[in-house]
């Protein structure tokens, strides 16, 4: 298992503030998002790495657990938990201690490292298996359900998709072999929702049916949009003169390009609601709204001529902010 140094991925120090981590993520995400990246062949994998790092470091509780690895974070190359302690409880309670019913997944959008320490990978407890004197049950028993987390992008929420997963028991268990399955991500799926994949759980015994696979959705962080239910929020960055004089600003949305008309005198924090431009609510149930939140951005580097213009405006303007 390859250790992931999430601080290195985001390019921040281990004592970085949550605000610095957020800024680093947004900067890198804008650079490597597949929609805008120059090299699309490598951008997708890099974007997943950035998302995973922010999934952990952007959450104070997950970050605390990750930091509790202590000296082990310095290990490079292959990373293994210490013998006898399992992969979890010894380093800050990352989940249930690994048992013979734990499973590894590939294709969820998370690395093996994340799956081991933060993913829900164990099988769900089912009815106890009855055994005969020979130790083998003769009564058909349904296989137990298994569960994991899956990282889902906004484009998948918008349109639905299919994903190929590989499932393998961590050790022992009834399904040691690697199974490659195709699962469907439904359109309009939301954060925390569980996707049921019938029959893809643990095999049954004595002719019993298999259990189900449940995938708990984690929405991929987007460099521009913030998700709130079926609504999307994004910062509409405006130059001071655009806010003062008004402007028509082109904006890229999951529904395609649109223009937002900014009226004169717009202040930072003003919200423009675009009904029906958010995420789908489900099959034929319409869409949420997209909220553009005005953010007036001031220039930080000025030429001599620009400085003179700003000084003249400061001298001649009748506007009094205080």
C-alpha positions in Angstrom: 0.0 0.0 0.0 1.5 3.3 -1.1 1.6 6.0 1.6 -0.1 9.3 0.5 1.4 12.5 1.8 -1.6 14.8 1.5 0.3 17.9 2.6 2.8 17.3 -0.2 0.0 16.8 -2.8 -1.5 20.2 -1.9 1.9 21.9 -1.4 1.2 23.1 2.1 3.0 22.8 5.4 1.7 20.4 8.1 0.8 23.4 10.3 -1.1 25.2 7.5 -4.4 26.8 8.4 -7.7 25.5 7.1 -8.0 28.6 5.0 -4.5 28.1 3.4 -5.5 24.4 2.7 -8.7 25.6 1.0 -6.8 28.2 -1.1 -4.2 25.6 -2.1 -6.9 23.2 -3.2 -8.8 25.7 -5.3 -5.6 26.9 -7.0 -4.6 23.4 -7.9 -8.1 22.2 -8.8 -8.5 25.1 -11.3 -5.2 24.1 -12.9 -5.9 20.3 -13.1 -9.7 20.1 -13.6 -10.2 18.0 -16.7 -12.5 20.6 -18.2 -9.7 23.2 -18.4 -6.4 21.4 -18.0 -3.9 21.7 -20.9 -2.9 18.1 -20.6 -6.2 16.2 -20.2 -4.5 12.8 -20.4 -2.8 13.3 -17.0 -5.1 15.9 -15.5 -7.9 13.4 -14.4 -5.6 11.3 -12.2 -4.0 14.4 -10.7 -7.3 16.0 -10.0 -8.4 12.9 -8.1 -5.2 13.1 -6.0 -6.0 16.7 -5.2 -9.6 15.9 -4.3 -8.6 13.0 -2.0 -6.0 15.2 -0.2 -8.6 17.9 0.3 -11.2 15.3 1.4 -8.9 14.6 4.3 -7.1 17.8 5.1 -10.1 20.0 4.4 -12.1 18.1 7.1 -10.7 19.0 10.6 -11.7 15.6 12.0 -10.2 13.6 9.2 -7.1 15.8 9.3 -6.7 15.1 13.0 -6.9 11.3 12.4 -4.4 11.6 9.6 -2.0 13.6 11.7 -2.3 11.0 14.5 -0.2 8.6 12.3 2.7 10.4 14.0 6.1 9.3 13.0 4.7 6.9 10.5 3.8 9.7 8.1 7.5 10.0 7.2 7.6 6.5 5.7 8.0 6.6 1.9 7.3 3.9 -0.7 5.2 1.0 0.5 3.3 1.6 3.7 2.1 -1.1 6.0 0.4 -1.0 9.4 2.3 -2.4 12.4 1.7 -6.2 13.0 -1.0 -7.2 15.4 -2.8 -3.8 15.5 -4.7 -3.9 12.3 -4.9 -0.9 10.0 -7.2 1.2 12.1 -7.5 1.5 15.9 -3.8 1.8 16.6 -3.6 5.1 14.8 -6.5 7.2 15.9 -9.6 5.1 15.1 -9.9 5.3 11.4 -12.7 2.8 11.3 -13.5 -0.7 12.5 -10.5 -3.0 12.9 -9.9 -5.1 9.8 -11.5 -8.5 9.9 -11.7 -11.4 7.5 -14.9 -9.7 6.2 -13.2 -6.5 5.1 -13.0 -5.7 1.4 -10.7 -3.7 -0.9 -12.1 -1.7 -3.8 -10.6 -0.3 -6.9 -12.4 2.3 -9.1 -14.1 4.2 -6.4 -12.0 7.3 -7.1 -10.0 6.9 -3.8 -6.6 5.4 -3.4 -5.8 2.2 -1.5 -4.4 4.4 1.3 -7.7 6.3 1.7 -9.7 3.1 1.4 -7.7 1.5 4.2 -7.9 4.4 6.6 -11.0 6.3 5.8 -13.3 4.1 3.7 -16.2 2.0 4.8 -15.1 -1.4 3.6 -16.4 -4.0 5.9 -19.3 -6.3 5.3 -22.6 -5.7 7.1 -23.5 -8.1 9.7 -26.2 -10.6 8.7 -28.0 -13.5 10.2 -25.7 -16.0 12.0 -24.9 -19.0 9.8 -26.2 -22.3 11.1 -23.9 -25.3 10.9 -24.4 -29.0 11.0 -22.2 -31.4 12.9 -19.7 -31.3 10.0 -19.4 -27.6 10.4 -21.1 -26.7 7.1 -24.6 -25.2 6.9 -27.2 -27.1 4.9 -29.8 -24.2 5.1 -29.5 -21.7 2.3 -28.2 -18.4 3.7 -28.2 -15.0 2.0 -24.8 -13.4 1.7 -24.0 -10.4 3.7 -24.1 -6.9 2.3 -20.8 -5.0 1.8 -20.2 -1.2 1.7 -17.7 1.3 0.5 -17.5 5.0 -0.5 -17.4 6.3 -4.0 -16.2 9.7 -5.3 -18.7 11.1 -7.8 -18.1 14.2 -10.0 -20.7 16.9 -10.8 -20.8 15.7 -14.5 -21.8 12.3 -13.2 -24.5 13.9 -11.0 -25.8 15.8 -14.1 -25.9 12.9 -16.5 -25.4 9.6 -14.6 -22.7 7.2 -15.6 -21.3 3.7 -15.4 -18.2 2.8 -13.4 -16.1 -0.3 -13.4 -15.2 -1.5 -9.9 -12.9 -4.3 -8.6 -13.9 -6.0 -5.4 -11.7 -8.3 -3.3 -11.8 -9.6 0.2 -8.9 -8.2 2.3 -8.2 -11.6 3.7 -10.2 -14.8 4.2 -13.9 -14.4 3.7 -16.2 -15.9 1.2 -15.1 -13.9 -1.8 -11.3 -13.9 -1.9 -11.1 -13.7 -5.7 -11.0 -10.3 -7.5 -14.3 -9.5 -9.1 -14.7 -6.9 -11.8 -18.2 -5.4 -11.9 -20.0 -2.6 -13.7 -22.1 -0.3 -11.5 -24.5 2.5 -12.5 -24.3 5.9 -10.9 -27.8 7.4 -11.2 -28.5 10.9 -12.4 -29.2 13.3 -9.6 -27.4 11.3 -6.9 -26.5 13.4 -3.8 -23.9 13.6 -1.0 -24.3 10.8 1.5 -26.8 8.9 -0.6 -26.3 5.1 -0.8 -26.3 3.4 -4.2 -27.6 -0.1 -4.0 -26.0 -2.6 -6.4 -28.2 -5.7 -6.1 -26.4 -9.1 -5.9 -22.9 -7.7 -5.8 -22.3 -8.4 -2.1 -20.9 -11.4 -0.4 -21.9 -14.7 -2.0 -24.6 -16.8 -0.3 -24.0 -20.2 1.2 -25.7 -23.5 0.6 -27.4 -22.2 -2.5 -28.5 -18.9 -0.9 -28.6 -15.6 -2.8 -25.8 -13.1 -2.7 -25.9 -9.9 -0.6 -25.9 -6.4 -2.0 -23.2 -3.8 -2.5 -23.9 -0.3 -1.1 -21.8 2.6 -2.2 -22.0 5.8 -0.1 -21.6 8.9 -2.3 -19.0 11.5 -1.7 -19.2 14.4 -4.1 -16.0 15.4 -5.7 -14.9 19.0 -4.8 -15.2 21.3 -7.8 -12.8 24.3 -8.1 -15.6 26.7 -8.8 -18.9 25.2 -7.6 -20.0 24.5 -4.0 -22.9 22.0 -3.6 -25.8 22.5 -1.2 -28.4 19.8 -1.8 -29.5 20.3 -5.4 -28.2 24.0 -5.5 -24.9 25.2 -6.7 -23.0 28.3 -5.4 -20.0 29.9 -7.0 -18.1 33.2 -6.6 -18.7 35.7 -9.4 -15.5 37.7 -9.4 -16.0 41.3 -10.5 -13.5 44.1 -11.2 -14.4 47.3 -9.2 -15.5 49.1 -12.3 -17.8 46.2 -13.3 -19.4 46.4 -9.8 -19.8 50.2 -10.0 -20.8 50.6 -13.7 -22.5 47.2 -14.3 -21.5 44.5 -16.7 -22.5 41.4 -18.6 -20.3 38.6 -17.4 -20.0 35.2 -19.2 -20.1 32.2 -16.9 -19.5 28.5 -17.5 -22.1 26.3 -15.8 -22.8 22.5 -15.8 -25.7 23.4 -18.2 -23.4 25.3 -20.6 -22.3 28.9 -21.0 -24.6 31.7 -19.9 -24.4 35.5 -19.4 -25.1 37.2 -16.0 -26.2 40.8 -16.1 -24.7 42.7 -13.2 -26.5 45.9 -12.4 -24.6 49.1 -11.5 -23.7 49.5 -7.9 -23.5 45.7 -7.1 -21.9 45.0 -3.7 -19.8 42.0 -2.6 -22.1 39.3 -1.3 -25.0 40.1 -3.7 -26.5 36.8 -4.8 -27.9 36.2 -8.3 -30.2 33.3 -8.5 -30.5 31.3 -11.7 -33.4 28.9 -11.4 -33.1 25.5 -13.0 -29.3 25.8 -13.4 -28.4 23.6 -10.5 -28.1 19.9 -10.1 -30.9 17.5 -11.1 -33.3 16.5 -8.4 -34.0 13.1 -9.8 -35.8 11.6 -12.8 -37.9 14.2 -14.4 -38.0 16.3 -11.3 -36.3 19.4 -12.6 -33.1 21.1 -11.3 -32.1 23.1 -8.3 -30.8 26.7 -8.6 -27.4 28.2 -9.3 -26.4 31.1 -7.1 -23.7 33.5 -8.3 -22.3 35.3 -5.3 -20.7 38.6 -6.3 -17.1 39.1 -5.1 -15.5 42.5 -5.9 -11.8 41.9 -6.5 -9.3 44.7 -6.1 -6.1 44.8 -8.2 -2.9 44.2 -6.3 -0.3 45.2 -8.9 -0.7 48.6 -10.7 1.3 50.4 -13.3 2.3 54.0 -12.8 -0.5 55.1 -15.1 -3.1 53.0 -13.3 -1.9 54.4 -10.0 -2.4 57.9 -11.2 -6.0 57.1 -12.3 -6.8 55.6 -9.0 -5.3 58.6 -7.2 -7.4 60.9 -9.3 -10.5 58.9 -8.6 -9.8 59.0 -4.9 -9.3 62.8 -5.0 -12.4 63.6 -7.1 -14.9 61.0 -6.1 -17.8 62.1 -3.9 -18.2 58.5 -2.5 -17.7 58.2 1.2 -17.5 54.6 2.5 -17.4 55.7 6.2 
